Structure formats: C-alpha cells, structure tokens
Amino acid sequence: MPTNYLRRSSKRTPPHSSGTPQRAAVPASIELIVAGIPVHVALEPTQSAALIGAALPLYSNVETWGESIHFEIPIRGGRDRTARINAEVGGLYYWAEDERLILVFGPTPISGRGEIRLPRPCNLIGRTIDNLAPLSKVHPGQKVTLKAA
C-alpha cells in the first residue's frame, strides 16, 4: 500500500496543503542527500517550490525509474504554469497527482528519441548543475533527505 495513502488516513500529522498559507521563510536552494550523494537544487519562484521549501526538512525512500529517481513527499498541491511532460536533465519536478518529487538525470522508460518524458505533466521545482552521474548507483529503498541549503 502506498505510504502517501497511509499518511492521508492517519490523524497524527496532517500533510502540508496548498490551501494552508505558509509563513515560514522559503530557501532559495535546497540540498537533496540521496544514499549519501549530495545534490544542490536552485528553487524556482513558484507556489509548489514555496510549499516544499516551507515544509523542510523532508525524509523519504527513493525509487528509480530509468535514469531518474522519485520519492513521496507529504505535500498536496496542483499543477502550476511550469507543468510539463518533457523534462530537462538536472530538473527537479513535483508530480502533483502522486505527491512525488522526480529528479531527472537521463531518459525514462517512456522517453522517445531525443527527449526525456515524465509520467504525467509535472511542475518544475528547481534545477541543479551538479554532476548527477553518481545517482546511477542509487538503489530503490535508499534514504533521501531534503533540507535547506
């Protein structure tokens, strides 16, 4: 059973919601630490990025999908003007329907020639210029941490 479903059915800690105003200072950049590999991401000035920035630190378990990693986050929001189906290498995207972040470092299983395709239109959260080649060694189930940089 997906953990985001369990999280929603639990009364312990409600997830952050786009309907709730966030007052915390939002960082300009965040750091993802995936299996001990640090990745720095400059956030875009969007509502989705602000929701994620205000909810930091976040912890999850990573899953792989082609040359991308994705993981659940307890953030509820919708698509915004940055939503796109084709991704860029180094892009961090919020998949609103599945409450996940996706970090792309190469083609996904549904990508065509010369493109990187996401599972659904996803909001662009930020971009990294770090070397993402070490992420190819990440295995499903490893820990991921998001924190302000």
C-alpha positions in Angstrom: 0.0 0.0 0.0 1.5 3.4 -0.9 2.7 5.3 2.1 1.0 8.5 1.0 -2.4 6.8 1.3 -1.5 5.6 4.8 -0.3 9.2 5.6 -3.7 10.6 4.5 -5.6 8.1 6.5 -3.6 8.8 9.7 -4.7 11.6 12.1 -1.2 12.1 13.5 0.4 14.7 11.3 -1.6 16.4 8.5 0.4 16.9 5.3 1.1 20.4 4.1 -1.6 21.7 1.8 -1.7 24.3 -0.9 -4.9 25.6 0.8 -3.0 26.5 4.0 -0.9 29.7 3.9 2.8 29.1 4.6 4.6 31.7 6.6 8.0 30.1 7.0 10.9 31.6 5.1 11.4 29.7 1.9 15.0 28.9 1.0 16.5 29.9 -2.4 18.0 26.5 -2.7 17.7 23.1 -1.2 20.0 20.1 -0.8 19.0 16.5 -1.6 21.1 13.8 0.0 20.4 10.5 -1.7 22.3 7.5 -0.4 25.0 9.9 0.8 25.2 11.7 -2.5 24.6 15.5 -2.1 22.7 17.3 -4.9 22.1 21.1 -4.7 19.0 22.5 -6.4 18.2 26.2 -7.0 14.4 26.6 -6.5 12.1 28.3 -9.0 9.9 31.1 -7.7 6.6 29.1 -7.8 3.9 28.1 -5.3 4.9 24.5 -5.5 8.5 25.2 -4.7 7.4 27.5 -1.9 5.3 24.7 -0.3 8.2 22.3 -0.5 10.7 24.8 0.8 8.4 25.7 3.8 8.0 22.0 4.7 11.7 21.2 5.0 13.3 19.1 6.2 11.7 16.1 4.4 12.6 12.4 4.5 11.6 9.6 2.2 12.8 6.4 0.4 13.9 6.7 -3.1 12.6 4.7 -6.1 14.3 4.6 -9.5 12.7 4.8 -13.0 15.1 4.7 -15.9 17.6 7.5 -15.4 15.6 9.3 -12.8 14.8 9.0 -9.1 11.5 9.7 -7.4 10.1 9.7 -3.9 7.0 10.6 -2.0 6.6 13.8 -0.1 3.8 14.9 2.2 2.8 17.9 0.1 -0.6 18.4 -1.6 -0.8 20.9 -4.4 -1.9 21.1 -8.0 -0.3 21.7 -11.3 1.0 25.2 -12.0 2.2 27.2 -15.1 5.5 25.3 -15.1 3.9 21.9 -15.6 5.4 20.0 -18.5 5.6 16.4 -19.8 9.1 16.7 -21.2 11.9 17.2 -18.7 15.5 18.5 -18.7 18.5 16.8 -17.3 19.0 18.2 -13.8 15.4 19.3 -13.4 13.5 18.6 -10.1 9.8 18.2 -10.7 6.7 17.9 -8.5 4.3 15.2 -9.6 1.1 16.6 -8.1 -1.2 13.6 -8.7 1.1 11.2 -7.0 2.6 13.6 -4.4 6.2 12.9 -5.5 9.4 14.6 -6.5 11.2 13.4 -9.6 14.9 14.2 -10.2 15.9 13.5 -13.8 19.4 12.7 -14.9 18.7 10.9 -18.2 15.9 9.2 -20.2 13.0 7.5 -18.6 11.5 4.2 -19.8 8.8 6.1 -21.8 11.2 8.6 -23.4 11.4 8.8 -27.1 14.5 9.6 -29.2 15.9 12.9 -28.2 13.5 13.6 -25.3 13.1 12.9 -21.6 9.5 12.2 -20.8 7.8 12.4 -17.4 5.0 10.1 -16.4 2.5 13.0 -16.4 2.8 16.8 -16.6 4.9 17.8 -13.5 5.7 21.2 -12.1 9.3 22.4 -12.4 10.5 23.0 -8.8 14.2 23.7 -9.5 17.4 23.0 -11.4 20.7 21.6 -10.4 24.1 22.0 -12.1 25.7 19.3 -10.0 27.2 16.2 -11.6 24.3 13.7 -11.4 26.3 10.6 -12.8 26.7 9.2 -9.2 22.9 8.9 -9.0 23.0 5.9 -11.4 24.3 3.9 -8.4 21.3 4.6 -6.3 19.0 1.6 -5.5 15.3 1.6 -4.6 14.6 1.9 -0.9 17.6 4.0 -0.1 17.0 7.1 2.1 16.7 10.6 0.7 16.7 13.8 2.8 15.7 17.3 1.6 16.9 20.2 3.6 17.6 23.9 3.1 21.0 24.6 1.6 
